Amino acid sequence: MKKIILTAAMLGSLSLGATTASALQGALDTLNAHYGTNLTACTTCHTSAPALNAFGAEYLAAGGNKDGSIAPNWAVLDAGDADGDGITNAAEFAAGTNPAGDAAATTREQATVTGCMASSVTSPFAILFILLALGSVLLRRKA
């Protein structure tokens, strides 16, 4: 019974460290192809995954999807002003500024991940090894 509980706890812990954002690289590729940019930041469309910022909401409203397989209506998206600063989204991209940024943001933030496909494989394995070590210690104490 104890082995079953320990095994279930270890398997359940595998998902604790995994993190994935909503968007896929295809959405960034679609934006990069249209705007001639090299976007890598999740903050282009997200405040934090899966929450969208104003530009991300405009991207979806214009018909784009999160994997980039369906491009938005570019005329609508380009003419929008996601951050309400009086500068269109297209002009923001051309200037290298954040179309969803605030008044203090002048350049797009760059992430260290490839697109928004951030994930962690090491965290679940670390948790697994910690649980195995803990289980081993507990089993030795009882023996």
N, C-alpha and C positions, 0 to 999 in steps of 0.2 A: 504494500500500500504506500509506504514511504517513497519507494522508487517511482511509483506512478505520479505522486504529487510533485516530487522533485523534477521529473521529466516534463510534466505539464508546466511547471513554473519556468523551466529553462526555455521551452518552446514558446511560451507566451512572452518571455522577455525578448525574444528575437525581434519583435516588432517595435519595442520601445525606443530604440535608438534610430530607427529608420525615419528619414525625413524626405518628403518629396513635395515639390511645389506643383501648382496646378498647370502651369504652362509647359509647353514642350518646345524644344529647339526650333521646330518648324515655324512657330509663330514669330520668333525672332528672325529667322531666315527670311520670312515673308516681308517683315518690316525692313530688314537690311537691303533686300533686293529692290524694294520700292524707293527707299530714301537714300540709297547709296551709303549706308552707314555700316558700322561694325558693332552693333549693340550686343552686349553680353550680360547686361544687368536685368535681374528680375524686376527691379524698381521701375523699369520702363512701363510696365503694366500693373504691377502689384505694389500695395503698401506692405503687405506681408501675405504669404501664401495661405489660403487661396483668395484672400481679399483683394479686390481690384481697386486701383486708384482711378481717378477721373479719366485718364487716357485709356486705360484698359477697358473701362465701361464703354467709352466711345468706340473703341475697336470692335467690341462685341456688338454694340448697337448698329454699327455700320455693316454688320454681316460677317465679320471675320470670326474664325474659331480658334480654340486654344492650341490645336496642333498645326495650324497654318495651311491645312489642306484646302480651306476655303478662304480666299482673300476678301478683305472688306471692300466696300464701295469706296474706292480711294478718293473720289471727289468729295464725298461726305466727310471722310476722316481727315483729309487734308485741310478742308475749310473749317473744321471744328477748332475750338479753343478750349481744350480740356482744363487748363488751369485758370481760365478767365482773366488773363493778363493783357488781352487785346491783340495777341500775336497768334496767328493760326498754327495749328499743329505742324503743318508742312514747313512754315517759316522757322519754327522752333528747331525742327530736325536739321534744316539747312544751316542754322546758326550754331548748331551743336549744343543747344540748350534743352532742358527737360520739358517736354510738352505737358507733363503732369506735375511739374515742380511748383514750389512756392516762390514767393517774391525773392527769397534769399538764394534760391538755387539758380546757378547760372550755367552749370554744366551737368551733363548726365553722369550719374554715379556708375562706376564700373564694378562689376562683381568679379570674384576670382573663380567662379564656376563657369562651366560651359552652358550658356543659356540659363534656363531656370530648372534644369533637371538636376537639382541638388539632391544628393542622397548620401547616406552614410552606411557603409557595409561594416566598417570597423566597430561601430558602436554596438550593434547586436552581438558581434563576436566577443567583444570585451565583456559584455554583460554575461554571455554564456560561460566564458572562462571564469569569471568571478563566482557565478553560481556553482560551477563545478568544483572550484576550490573550496567554497563554503560548504557544499555538500560533503566533500571528502573529509574536511575537518570535523564536521558534525558526526559523520559515520564512524570516524576513528575514535572520537570521544566516547561513543556508546559501546564500542567494542572492547 
